């Protein structure tokens, strides 16, 4: 692939560097943790990008495994686990 030179004024270059530094800081701050085997239905809903009601409907339809612990409905987060 041929190299291409692009002229950028110093203010624009400084802005690019600042954005790259901010992005780099955000990437460095990310910490990945393993998903627990079971989690509350509301937490599962947030991870799935749906409402808690949708998760409860999935449970009623047998689409996901659940267990009740007192008033808390727990959902198996890792189906094969």
Helices and strands as residue ranges (DSSP letters): H 10-29, E 38-40, H 41-48, H 52-60, E 66-69, E 72-76
